[in-house]
Amino acid sequence: MIDPSTHPATARVLVVEDDDELRIALHDSLVAEGYDVATASNGREALEVLRHGHRPAVILLDLMMPVMNGWQFIAAQKDDPLLAPIPVVVLSAVGSHVQNVAPLDVAAFMRKPFELDALLKTIERHAAAA
């Protein structure tokens, strides 16, 4: 559990994950920690959420998704001056993606399965900076 005295109150997080169970679990866990959470099941949905006004302090992004994958999402995000500054934390089950993520200039990479406390600390660090 994160110390509430250091938690950025009502910081927004966007969870982009195609696995329904994981997306719901992340949503519920982050809401319980006091975050304002939006979700999307692929990169295209995430861009729609962002372009309709949800401005998160951090985006949690899966890489392997249908419709628009994580790499395609990041390329589109970086091309939009309003969205480009939002830090992205990549969550991936495949460790070999680390090399493929490095050129994308993401804030952090976490391999699935990850510890919730470690994820919360990563979110907190980026939310505080926002």
C-alpha positions in Angstrom: 0.0 0.0 0.0 1.3 3.4 -1.0 1.6 6.1 1.8 -1.4 8.4 1.2 0.6 11.4 2.4 2.8 11.1 -0.7 0.1 10.0 -3.1 -0.8 12.6 -5.8 -4.5 13.1 -5.0 -6.8 12.2 -7.9 -4.0 11.8 -10.4 -5.4 10.3 -13.6 -4.1 7.1 -15.2 -5.0 5.5 -18.5 -4.8 1.7 -18.6 -4.4 0.3 -22.2 -4.7 -3.5 -22.0 -6.5 -6.0 -24.2 -6.8 -8.7 -21.5 -10.1 -8.0 -19.9 -9.3 -9.5 -16.5 -6.0 -7.7 -16.1 -7.5 -4.4 -17.3 -10.3 -4.7 -14.8 -8.0 -5.7 -12.0 -5.7 -2.8 -12.7 -8.6 -0.4 -12.9 -10.0 -1.6 -9.5 -6.6 -1.6 -7.8 -5.8 1.9 -9.0 -9.2 3.2 -8.1 -8.8 1.7 -4.6 -5.5 3.6 -4.3 -7.3 6.9 -5.1 -6.5 7.3 -8.8 -9.0 8.5 -11.5 -8.7 5.7 -14.0 -9.8 5.3 -17.6 -9.4 2.2 -19.6 -9.0 1.1 -23.2 -8.7 -2.3 -24.8 -6.4 -1.3 -27.6 -4.3 1.7 -28.9 -7.1 3.1 -31.1 -9.5 3.2 -28.1 -6.8 4.8 -26.0 -6.3 7.6 -28.6 -10.1 8.2 -28.6 -10.1 8.5 -24.8 -7.2 10.9 -24.9 -8.7 13.0 -27.7 -12.0 13.3 -25.8 -10.3 15.1 -22.9 -9.0 12.5 -20.5 -5.5 13.8 -19.7 -3.7 11.2 -17.5 -0.6 11.8 -15.5 0.6 8.4 -16.9 -0.4 5.8 -19.4 0.0 2.1 -18.6 0.4 0.4 -22.0 0.4 -3.2 -23.1 2.4 -3.8 -26.3 0.7 -6.9 -27.9 -2.9 -5.8 -28.7 -5.3 -6.2 -31.6 -6.5 -3.2 -33.7 -3.7 -0.9 -32.7 -0.7 -2.3 -30.8 1.5 -0.5 -28.3 4.2 0.5 -30.8 1.6 2.0 -33.1 -0.1 3.8 -30.2 3.2 5.3 -29.1 4.0 6.5 -32.7 0.6 8.2 -32.9 0.9 9.7 -29.4 4.4 11.1 -30.1 3.0 12.7 -33.3 0.4 14.6 -31.4 1.9 17.6 -29.5 -0.9 17.5 -26.9 -0.4 13.9 -26.1 3.4 13.5 -26.6 4.4 14.7 -23.1 2.3 12.1 -21.3 4.7 9.5 -19.8 4.1 5.9 -20.9 4.9 2.8 -18.7 5.0 -0.3 -20.9 3.7 -3.5 -19.4 4.7 -6.6 -21.4 4.9 -10.3 -20.8 7.7 -10.8 -23.2 11.1 -9.7 -21.9 12.6 -9.4 -25.4 10.5 -6.3 -26.0 12.9 -4.3 -23.8 15.2 -3.8 -26.8 12.2 -2.8 -29.0 10.9 -0.3 -26.5 14.2 1.5 -25.9 14.0 3.7 -29.0 10.4 4.6 -28.2 11.5 6.8 -25.3 9.0 5.4 -22.7 9.1 6.4 -19.1 9.5 2.8 -17.8 9.2 -0.9 -18.8 7.7 -3.5 -16.5 7.6 -7.2 -17.3 4.4 -9.1 -16.6 3.7 -10.4 -14.1 4.7 -7.4 -12.0 4.3 -6.6 -8.4 1.5 -4.2 -7.7 3.5 -2.3 -5.2 6.3 -1.7 -7.8 3.7 -0.6 -10.3 2.2 1.8 -7.8 5.6 3.3 -7.0 6.3 3.8 -10.7 2.9 5.4 -11.3 3.3 7.6 -8.2 6.8 8.8 -9.4 5.4 9.8 -12.8 2.2 11.3 -11.5 4.1 13.4 -9.0 6.3 14.7 -11.9 3.2 15.6 -13.9 
